[in-house]
Amino acid sequence: MMKRIHVSGPSITEREIAYVTDAVSHAWLSNANVYNERFERAFADYHGVRHAVSLPSCTSALHLSLLALGIGPGDEVIVPDCTWIASAAPISYVGATPVFADIERDTWCLSAEAVEACVTPRTRALIAVDLYGGMPDYEALHAVARRHGIAVIEDAAEAAGSQYRGRAAGTLGAVGTFSFHGSKTLTTGEGGMLITDDDAIYRRVLVLRDHGRQPGDTLFDNREVGYKYKMSSLQAALGLAQIERIEELVARKREIFAWYREALDGCSDITLNSEPPHVRNSYWMVTAVLPERLGGKVAAIRHLAERGIDTRPFFSPLSSLQAYAGSASALQARERNRVCYEIGPHAINLPSGLQLERADVERVARELEGLLASA
Ligand SMILES: *Cc1c(COP(=O)(O)O)cnc(C)c1O
């Protein structure tokens, strides 16, 4: 039996095991927060920002970002149509309306031109997503945001370790959010982080995430109804070990991408992730846009699964999903977002886990070439 090739997977070393073992043994009582504080400090330092808040997920980080920016009912927030639904769901949590904008053909990220066309007097923010480790054209996005006075939130869930003009992914907006879900480059099993340089946003987030308590409150003096969004010390210990190894993890991701690029060199009708000169792509998921003659991503996913290779579909446009069916916002997006509707049905994420070996990548490439030759 050939070994199954998984689509994602973490890199866990003695360091992770030692920190988590120490946390489960000692991070209680007055030490309960030690690993959270160390993880947050190391994460903030790596990104060159003042504040980092460890959270249970990126979804909660986006929820708090919107709340801290004062976004609520009657407001509109622009989000790319092709992304994981977690980028958009928090817009609904706060009672605002998601407006789904198209992506760029090369970066697969939010298009500034599309954003411009979606802005209305009710637009309060845009959520830019660093899709699969790639980066949108932040200069153009900032120009649109400045012109209309709207806030930029960066969903860097898929881009830990990526860079845009030398700046770390997650630092390109007023707030940046990360996911440490088990599939992500840097993982804590489940988990997330919010980073910001803005003191007011930081203070607001600390209150909102702790049931409306002021930092340091010991008298259960809840000043408002808030949320309970915390990361456990065991997760933080795992995260600390991972952020200490971030450059190693990114180097491995980039090596895996280079193996694919080489192995698929002869496949001129497949397009892989792009990396413009001013970007360092951390290639969370190596992604292939397939030729239309293959008849869509589902057939390709099945073909590879039958040969022991797990892949994932490129995100279908959010505006095409039942979750948003019938909303006026989704109906308009379906008419408008040509690139999402062209790429979405024809692209897949290839196995990209940190445990992959070159021979695995070559096997995937061979099967993919076989599929192309047979169609
Ligand atoms: C994974 C992911 C999230 C959500 O992260 P959770 O930690 O699962 O909440 C948000 N946005 C994007 C783009 C993601 O890929």
The ligand as a MOL file (V3000), in Angstrom:
LIG
                    3D

  0  0  0     0  0            999 V3000
M  V30 BEGIN CTAB
M  V30 COUNTS 15 15 0 0 0
M  V30 BEGIN ATOM
M  V30 1 C -8.0170 29.4850 8.9340 0
M  V30 2 C -8.5440 30.8120 8.5360 0
M  V30 3 C -9.3080 31.6130 9.4010 0
M  V30 4 C -9.9150 31.1270 10.6630 0
M  V30 5 O -9.0700 30.6940 11.6120 0
M  V30 6 P -9.6580 29.9620 12.9050 0
M  V30 7 O -8.4590 29.9830 13.8000 0
M  V30 8 O -10.0660 28.5990 12.4580 0
M  V30 9 O -10.7730 30.7690 13.4240 0
M  V30 10 C -9.6410 32.8990 9.0100 0
M  V30 11 N -9.2960 33.3750 7.8010 0
M  V30 12 C -8.5920 32.6290 6.9380 0
M  V30 13 C -8.2170 33.2380 5.6360 0
M  V30 14 C -8.2250 31.3210 7.2520 0
M  V30 15 O -7.5630 30.5800 6.3730 0
M  V30 END ATOM
M  V30 BEGIN BOND
M  V30 1 1 1 2
M  V30 2 1 2 3
M  V30 3 2 2 14
M  V30 4 1 3 4
M  V30 5 2 3 10
M  V30 6 1 4 5
M  V30 7 1 5 6
M  V30 8 2 6 7
M  V30 9 1 6 8
M  V30 10 1 6 9
M  V30 11 1 10 11
M  V30 12 2 11 12
M  V30 13 1 12 13
M  V30 14 1 12 14
M  V30 15 1 14 15
M  V30 END BOND
M  V30 END CTAB
M  END
